[in-house]
Amino acid sequence: MYIFAIQIDYHCDIMTALPCNLNDCFLCQHCIPEWKEVIALKKTTLSIKKGKAIFREGEKVKGIFFLYKGHVKVHMQWKEQKDLILRFAAPGDILGHRGLGGIDHYPVTATALEDSQLCYITNDFLESSLKANPQLTYRLMHFYAAELQRTEQRMRDMVHMEVKGRIAGALLEIATLPFTTTRQDIASYAGTTYETVFKFLTELTNGKIISISGKNIRIDDPAHLKKYIQTAGPS
């Protein structure tokens, strides 16, 4: 079954009709088959262009998003107005859930790193879906628990790990993503400055640990790069 939904343009993107097969997003994968007909009536399919925000920090919470195509960075304003990337979302991930639980405004921003497609539902419909689909509730609970663990680990790294270890960890993780990341995004994910990243990348290049060609970074010696993480202690 294919349902066509009209894109809601939150941030001046062009409206377009998009196909949705009611199978690929987190919501559809974990609901009972009968509930998909209800989802088809209630959800909206969004197409977000690269570089556009899906929602912004401080905006009023309207609902929750399920990513099924593309990649997205979730980030927030940090000290001295710097941007801190909290995570990279991939197909199958959830966005906007930090705005649930009685919070009126989104505490983070979600920005498309490439052309992306998402399913959107309101908070009221999410509540109805959770009541009607125990498996969805169970899987969402696991998603929250896993993200809480990742967030806690990230905060420990930010406090205790030296900056080179944080950058090395960011490079190893970003290397698994199927798109090119900017130096600024590497800095934002590692919780440091562009200048610090540039200097460390130069050091790694001179040591033949990485190779740089334009915007592309290739890790030539991952074992050596991991040593920066393994030997990092409290700074």
C-alpha positions in Angstrom: 0.0 0.0 0.0 1.3 3.5 -0.9 0.0 6.7 0.6 0.9 10.1 -0.8 1.3 12.9 1.8 1.8 16.6 1.2 4.9 18.1 2.7 4.4 20.6 5.5 6.8 23.4 5.0 8.1 24.6 8.4 11.1 26.4 7.0 10.3 27.6 3.5 11.1 24.4 1.6 9.1 23.6 -1.6 6.0 21.5 -1.1 6.0 18.2 -2.8 4.1 14.9 -2.9 6.0 12.0 -1.5 5.4 8.2 -1.5 5.3 6.4 1.9 5.1 2.6 2.0 4.1 2.5 5.7 7.0 0.1 6.5 10.3 1.9 6.8 10.0 4.3 9.8 10.3 3.4 13.5 6.6 4.0 14.0 5.4 1.7 11.3 7.9 -1.0 12.1 6.7 -1.5 15.6 2.9 -1.1 15.4 0.3 -3.8 14.8 -0.7 -4.2 11.2 -4.2 -2.8 11.7 -2.8 0.4 13.1 -1.0 1.3 9.8 -4.3 2.4 8.3 -4.7 4.9 11.2 -1.2 6.1 10.7 -1.8 6.7 7.0 -4.6 9.1 7.9 -2.8 10.8 10.8 0.8 11.2 9.7 2.5 13.7 7.4 5.4 12.9 5.2 8.1 15.6 5.2 10.9 16.2 2.7 13.7 18.3 4.1 16.5 19.7 2.0 20.2 19.5 3.0 21.1 22.3 5.4 17.5 23.0 6.5 16.2 22.7 10.0 13.5 20.2 10.8 12.8 22.0 14.1 14.9 24.6 16.0 15.9 25.0 19.6 13.3 27.1 21.4 10.4 26.4 19.0 7.1 25.2 20.4 6.8 21.4 20.5 4.2 20.2 18.0 5.0 16.5 17.6 7.6 13.8 17.0 9.5 12.8 13.8 10.6 9.4 12.5 13.6 9.5 10.0 13.5 7.0 7.2 15.8 8.5 4.6 18.9 10.7 5.0 21.0 11.8 8.0 20.4 14.5 10.5 22.5 16.2 13.2 21.0 17.0 16.5 22.7 20.0 18.1 22.2 22.8 20.7 23.7 26.1 21.7 26.6 25.6 24.2 28.8 27.9 26.2 29.9 31.2 24.5 27.2 30.6 21.8 29.1 27.6 20.4 27.2 24.8 18.7 27.5 21.3 20.3 26.4 18.3 18.2 24.8 15.7 20.5 24.3 12.9 18.0 23.9 12.0 14.3 20.6 10.5 13.4 20.3 7.8 10.7 17.3 6.1 9.0 15.2 4.4 11.7 16.0 7.0 14.4 13.6 9.3 16.2 13.7 13.1 16.3 11.9 15.6 18.5 11.4 13.2 21.4 13.3 15.5 23.7 10.4 17.9 23.5 8.0 15.3 25.0 7.2 14.8 28.7 5.5 18.2 29.3 8.3 20.3 27.8 6.8 23.2 25.8 9.8 24.0 23.6 12.4 21.9 21.8 15.7 22.0 23.8 17.7 21.1 20.6 17.8 21.8 16.9 17.7 19.1 14.2 19.3 19.9 10.8 19.4 17.8 7.7 23.0 16.8 6.6 21.6 15.6 3.3 18.2 15.6 1.6 16.1 13.7 4.1 12.6 12.3 4.5 10.6 11.9 7.7 7.2 10.9 9.1 5.6 13.4 11.5 2.8 12.8 14.0 1.4 15.0 16.7 1.9 14.3 20.4 -1.7 13.4 20.8 -1.6 10.8 18.1 1.7 9.4 19.5 -0.1 9.0 22.9 -2.9 7.1 21.2 -0.4 5.0 19.3 1.5 4.0 22.5 -1.8 3.0 24.2 -2.8 0.8 21.2 0.6 -0.7 20.5 2.5 -2.3 23.5 5.4 -3.3 21.2 5.8 0.3 20.1 5.8 1.5 23.7 8.4 -1.2 24.6 10.7 -0.3 21.7 10.4 3.4 22.4 11.4 2.8 26.1 14.5 1.0 24.8 15.3 3.9 22.5 15.1 6.3 25.4 17.3 4.1 27.6 20.0 3.7 24.9 20.1 7.4 24.1 20.4 8.2 27.9 23.4 5.9 28.1 25.0 7.5 25.1 24.4 11.0 26.4 25.8 10.1 29.8 28.9 8.7 28.2 29.3 11.7 26.0 29.1 14.0 29.0 31.8 11.9 30.8 34.0 12.2 27.8 33.5 15.9 27.6 34.6 16.3 31.2 37.4 13.8 31.5 38.8 13.1 28.0 41.6 15.3 26.6 40.7 17.2 23.5 42.8 15.1 21.2 41.0 12.0 22.4 37.6 13.6 21.8 38.6 14.6 18.3 40.0 11.1 17.6 36.7 9.6 18.8 34.7 11.9 16.6 36.8 11.0 13.6 36.4 7.3 14.1 32.6 7.7 14.6 32.1 10.1 11.7 34.1 7.9 9.4 31.2 5.4 9.5 28.8 7.9 8.2 28.0 7.8 4.4 28.5 11.5 3.7 31.2 14.1 4.0 31.3 16.1 7.3 32.7 19.6 7.7 35.6 20.5 9.9 33.2 22.7 11.9 30.9 19.7 12.5 33.8 17.6 13.7 34.7 20.5 16.2 31.1 20.8 17.3 30.8 17.0 17.9 34.1 16.9 19.8 33.2 20.0 21.9 36.2 22.1 20.8 37.1 24.8 18.3 37.7 24.7 14.6 41.3 25.9 15.1 42.0 23.0 17.5 40.6 20.5 15.0 42.6 22.0 12.2 45.9 21.7 14.1 45.2 18.2 15.2 44.3 17.1 11.7 47.6 18.6 10.4 49.4 16.6 13.1 47.6 13.4 12.1 48.3 14.0 8.4 52.0 14.6 9.1 52.1 11.3 11.1 50.4 9.5 8.2 47.5 8.5 10.4 45.0 10.2 8.2 44.9 11.5 4.6 43.0 14.6 3.5 41.8 15.3 0.0 39.6 18.4 -0.2 36.7 17.9 2.3 37.3 14.2 2.5 39.3 12.6 5.4 40.5 9.0 5.2 41.7 7.2 8.3 44.8 5.2 7.3 45.9 4.0 10.7 42.8 3.5 12.9 44.7 1.6 15.5 47.0 4.5 16.1 44.1 6.9 16.2 42.4 4.8 18.9 45.4 5.2 21.1 44.5 8.8 21.6 41.2 7.6 23.2 42.7 4.7 25.2 45.4 6.8 26.7 43.2 9.8 27.5 42.7 10.4 31.1 41.2 13.3 33.2 42.4 16.6 31.9 
